[in-house]
């Protein structure tokens, strides 16, 4: 191997290989930094309703003087929902289902009762709820019900009750301290349940329960009651679509502005990151082309030596190995330096973000490392194939 390298290392163009290293380095840094930035910033933007998937907006019918005079209802009829589903800006629609029975709720922390009031529940299809499926399920007959709690309840406790009674404040990571008891009455039946808080919401005004529990409880405690939904949860292709805004204005529909602003921000963040990553990919592809061209020229200059090595019995795989190792080492060096650079860049922007978002927490860098390793493997495999093909053409 050492002898082969001594024979074949002549005619190496340092400038060409340095050009590859720098181009590949910048391309890889752009890709990894863009991916990690999106991965870090997205939870900050969507943290208020982390249970809800991206691109979802809540839709209601506009309530106003015009509706009152015309006698129009703010409930959605089946034809309204079917018409919405046919619109190009709609991916899918989920219907909010409400309870048709009476329910009382008691919330406590560490044995101290905080809230005791009549309450109603809502549900949406489980596919619209972005929590662990094992945590968001209900089996008929179970006494424990997973719930998503309005954040206003926690704010009321933290800024009022907790301070006056020297109790611990509740954060998203301390939801297990909440005791939630539910008493349901209807259809001549009564039953107590234990609520288990799995997430908090800033956009919900009612307690969210799994669709399976809602279907069962309505059938059990209010079998003869039916209700039309007055809110929809909609996944859209583009929150900034002017056709959607025009359609909503024409049909008297409203979107919750806070959620819409979040989705617009997420959409533009994705768009910008996608453009940045595409630019990085283009640079990486060009750097790959530079490396292939450099190796082609190097092989061409060493054609006579390679022919002699093949004639005296050296295997083509063994002859091509020095060039493969050269390409692999260069790719590995670029990967290591690029990852270190991304970590430094990340430290800088996370310091900046924490100034404005005190509760922001650093996400794992493992997905970015895996992405970098994946790109390294793809480029290395392509390099190996190209080099072997070039060597195989000698004397063929």
Secondary structure, DSSP 8 states (H G I E B T S, - for coil): -HHHHHHHSTT--HHHHHHHHHHHHHHHHHHHHHHHHHHHHHHHHTGGGTTB-TTEEEEEE--SHHHHHHT--SS--HHHHHHHHTSTTEEEEEE-EE-SSEEEEEEEETTEEEEEEEE-EEE--GGGB-S-TTTS---TT-SEEEEEEEHHHHHHIIIIIHHHTT-----GGGGGGEEEEEEEEETTEEEEEEEEEEEEESS-SSEEE-HHHHHHHHHHH-TT-----SEEEEEES-TT-HHHHHHHHHTTEEE-HHHHHHHHHHHHHHHHHHHHHHHHHHHHHHHHHHHHHHHHHHHHHTHHHHHHHHHTT--HHHHHHHHHHHHHHHHHHHHHHHHHHHHHHHHHHHHHHHHH-TT-----SHHHHHHHHHHHHHHHHHHHHHHHHHHHTTT-
